[in-house]
Amino acid sequence: MNPLAILLLLMLFLPGTRASTVSEDTLRSIRFDQKLNSQVSPDLVFRDEKGATVKLGDYLGRKPVILVPGYYGCPMLCTLVLNGLIESMQDLRMNVGDQFEVINFSIDPDETPALAAQKKHSYLRSYGRPGAEEGWHFLTGDENSIEKLTVEIGFHYAYDSSIKQYAHPSGFVVLTPQGKVAQYFFGVDFSAKDLDSALVNASSDKTGSQIQQLFLLCFHYSPITGKYGPLIMNSVRLCGVATVLCLGLVIGRSIARDRTRKA
C-alpha cells in the first residue's frame, strides 16, 4: 500500500480529541520489543474459530509460522496489517498451509470464536489460494494465555475504556517450526522478498537480525491530546510538498507537449 495513502487514512479515521483512561506514560510504553530467539509456550490454551480448545503447540513442530497479534474488532490498524500481509503473501511462491502457517490471535479476551470465524472467512477470500483454510488459524483466549504470549514476543499494548479500543503497535513475528521468534516485521507494508527470506531461514531454525522501528513510530497518535506526533505531521507535510511538486511537473510537461504539437 502506498505510504501516502496510509498516512491519509490514519488522519481521516483515527479518533479525535476526547478524554482517555490511558496515561501518557502508558502510551509511551506501547511498543514491539524484538525478543529474537525467544521461545513461545506450546502449552498455552486458546480457542480456534470453531470454538474448539487448542494449544499453541498444536500448530508447531512442522512448518514456520507467521504469528499476528491484534484484535478482530480493531477499527483500523489491524485491518491495514492484515491487508499488507495478504499482499505480501500473494507475491510468494509458497502457500499458506503448504510451506508455512499463519496464526492470528486476539489480545481482547472478550472476543468470540464466532467473530474470529467471520474474520477468517473474509481474509481467506481475500488471499484467494486453495488449501489455506487448514493453515490459517484465528484464535481467541483468556487473559492469562494472551498476556503470556504477548510478553514472550514483546508485544506491549493498553486498553482505553473511554473509546473501548486497544492502543497497540503494528506488525507480526515469524516463528521457527519449534516456536522460537526468528524475525520481526513492523508497520503495515511488508516486503515479499524479506518475508520469503524470513520463512526460509525460520524453516532451517535460523534467526534474523533486529530491524528499525521507524515506520511503526510514524503512526504515533495520542488519544489524550488528540494530536499526532511530530514525525507523522512532518511526514504528511513532506508528502504534501512532494505531491504539489509532482503535479506541477506533470502540468508543465503537458503544457510543453501541447506547445510542441501546435508548433
N, C-alpha and C positions, 0 to 999 in steps of 0.2 A: 504494500500500500504506500502511496506517495506520502512522505513525511509532512508536507504542507497540508494535505487533506486530513491527516491525523490531528495536527495541531488545531485546525479549524473545527473539526468535530468535537474535540475536547473543549474548546472555547464556547461552543454552542450548547453542549449538553451537560457539562459539569454543573453542579448546583451552585446557586448564587449565595450571597451572604445570608447567614442565619445562625442562630445560636447553636453551639455544638457542645457535646459532652466529652469530646476528646481534647485533651490539653495539647499545647504546643510541644511540650517535652515528649509526649506520646507520639505525636506526628513525626517528630524528628527521629524517633526510634524505629519507624516503619522502614524496613529495608529488606534486601535479599542478600544475606551473608553467603559467601562462597565457601562451603564446607566440603571441598573436594576429598574424595575417598571416604567420606562418612558413610556408615552403614545404616540403612533404614531397617526398622524392625519387622521381620517377616510375620510375626505373630500378632500384629495389630489387626483388630477386628473392625470390619466395615460392613455395609450392605450394598449389594450391587443394584443395578437399575431394575431388576426384577423383584427386589425385596429380600433376596436370599442373603444369609450371613456368610461372609467370605473373610479370608485372611489375606493380608497383603502378599504373603508368601505364595499364595495360590497362583500369582501371576509372575513369579520369579523363577529363576533356575534354567530357563530355556533360551530367552532372547533378550536383547537390550530393551529398555523401557523408557518411554517419554512420560515423565510424571508432571502433571499440570495442576498446581494449586489454584483455587479460586472459589467462586460460588455461583450457582446456577441462576440466582435472581439478580446478579450484578447488572446494572443498567448500561454499562459502557465498557469498562476496561477489559473484563474477561471475554467479552464478545470479540473485541479487537485482537486479543491474544490468540484466541482460537481461530479466527479468520486468517490471521497471519501464519499460524501453524499449518492450517489446511493448505494455503497457497504454497508453502514451502514443501509440504509432503507430496503435493501433486506434481512437483518438479523432480521428485526422487524416482529412481528406478525400483527401489524397494517398496514393498506394500505393507500397510498395517495388517497384522495378523500372520504374515508370512515371515518377514525378516525382523520385525520388531513389534512391540505392543505399545499402546497408549493408555495411560490411566489418568483420568480426571478425578479429582476428589474435592468435595466441598468443604470449606472452612466454616460453614454455617451448620451447627448441629441440629437446627430446626428444619432443614430442607429434607425432602422425602424422596424415596426411590421413584415415585411417580413423576416428579419434576425431573429427576435425573434421566428417566426413560424418554421424556419429551426432548430433552437436550440431545440425547444420543441419537434419536431418530432424525433430528434436524441436521446434526453435523455429519452423520453418515451419508445423508442425502447430498450434502454439500461436497463431501470428499469424493463420492461417486465411484469408488472402486469396489468390485465384488470381493467378498470374503472378509471385509473389515469388521463386520459385526462381532465376530468371535475374538478379535484382537483389540477392540477399543472399548474400554470399560469406564463407566460413570458411577462413582461411589459416593455414598453418604455415610456419616458415622457420628459417634458421640464425642463429647468434648475431650475426653481423655485420649482417644485414638488420634483425633485431629491435632491436638496440642503436641503430642509426642512426635508425630510425623513432621509437622511444620518446624519443630525445633531441630529435628535431625537434618533437615535440608536447609535450615537457616532462613525460613520464610517468616517475617515479622509483620503483623497486621493488628488492627484495632477495630472495635465495633463502635459506631456512632449511633447511639439510640435516638438522637434527635431527628435524624433522617433515615434511620433504620437501614443503614448500609455499612459495609466494611471498607475501611481505608486499607489498601494493601498495594504492594509492588506488582509489577507485571513481569511475566516470564515463566520459564519452566526449567526442569532439570532432566538430564539424560542419565539413566542408571545402567550399570552393568547387569548382566543376567543374574548375578548373585545379589544385586540390590545395593551396590556401592555407587555413590554420586560420582559420575565421570565428567560431566560438563554442565555449565550453566548457559542459558540463553535469556537475555533481558530485552525488555521493550515489547513491541507488537509487530515487528517486521523482522523476519528471520531468513538468513541466507541458506538456501537449499544445499549449497556446497558445504557450508560449515556443519549443517545438520547431518548430511551424509557422512562426513568425516567423523563426527562425534559418535554416530551409531556404529560405524565400522570399528572405531577404536574401542568403544564400550563392549562390543561383542567379543573382543580379544582381551577384555579386562584391563584396558589401558585408560588412564585418567588424563584428561586435558589440563590446560593451564587456566589460571584466572583471567577474566576479561574485564574491561572497563564497564562501569555502570552509568556513563554519561547520559545515554539515551533514556534510561529509566528516570534520571533526575530531571530531565526536560519536562516531565509531566507533573512535577510537584504542584500541589494545589492545597491551600489551607482553607478548610471549611469554617474556621474560626474567624479569619479576617475577610474571607470572601475574595482573596487576592491570589493571583498566580505568582510563583517565584520569579525572580528577575531573569533566570535563564530562559524560561519559556516565553516571557514577554520579549526579550531580546531576539529570540528565535523567530517569533511572529513578526517583529519589526523587520528583521533581515529578509524573511520570506516575502514580506510586502514590498520592500525595496526591489528585490530580485524580480518579482512579478511585474512591477511597473517598468523596469528596465527591459525585460523580455518583450513586453507589449510594445514599448517604444521601438525596439529593434525590428519587430515584425511589421509594425506600421511603416517604419522608414523604408524597409525593403520593398514593401508593397507599393509605396509611392514611387520608389526608384524604378521598379519594373513597369509601372504604368507610364512613366515619362519615357522610358526606353522604347516601349511598344508604340507610343504616339510618334516618337521621332522616327 
